[in-house]
Amino acid sequence: MPYLRCFRIAGVSRAEHQLEPDFRQRLCKESQHSGLSWEPGSRAVEQIHLRCTEGSLEWMYPARALRVVLEPNLASGQHTTVCIKPASDFQGASIYMERGGQLQLVASPHRDISRRTASFQYELLSNQSTAGPDFKKMALFEAMCRPCDNMELLMAICSSDFVVKGSIRNVSHDSENRMSQVDVRVQKVYRQKNRIFQQEEGSGEWRGPIQTLLQCKVKKGGGDFLFTGNEHFGEAWLGCAPRFKDFMLVYQAARERGANPCEFELN
């Protein structure tokens, strides 16, 4: 169940979620509740407002329903995409996205009465400006399963959270969570936001995992690639990933024309 889901929310600054049978709001103001404290037989729905553009929610012993309104305190009301990732131990509730008066199922639990914790992480992205980092994140995320065109590739090396040269060690697939993981042997780290790609103590090799959607049908291929992408919830997600020799041809041609949007280290 911990797969990443992203939804457009029609150009408004608030998104509403309903969780159906103690949550803690992290990165925002701390708050604790428990489904055990609610009166038996009551059909009341509790509502909370999350005021941050990213964070997480944990609901212990869920009962009845909890309505969550994502409503960041921003002057701009342009946050139009919300990404949600249920926790790996998500239990005891279902998550629905409310849009246009309709509920859309996002996640449902494994039935394990020994552990009932409903928790998820969320992130709000903005398309306020086509030059902004959130817009570029959304564009690359939506294009994840198709090859990037030359302009998308040139923009990716400028705006991605990570840019690394390397080869594919292994590709593993998780059908339950609708994800694939590409394990990369890294030759050079041009940029990374956090330390996802690290040097192993024993071998001295640089390695790191990159996530993508199962529907992209990623396979292991030989040769060197330029891996780019963005981080969501502490994980690297694949954006553009051309063969390195193909990227060099595109970049050098753009540089000769003066059409490269940023400088890239060639050596």
Secondary structure, 3 states (H helix, E strand, C coil): CCCCEEEECCCCCCEEEEEECCCEEECCCCCECEHHHCCCCCCCCEEEEECCCEEEEEEECCCCCEEEEECCCCCCCCEEEEEEEECCCCECCEEEEEECCEEEEEECCECCCCCCEEEEEEEEEECCCCCCHHHHHHHHHHCCCCCCCHHHHHHHHHHCCEEEEEEEEEEEEECCCCEEEEEEEEEEEEEECCCCCEECCCCCCEEEEEEEEHHHCCCCCCCCEEEEEEEECCEEEECCCCEHHHHHHHHHHHHHHCCCCCCCCCC
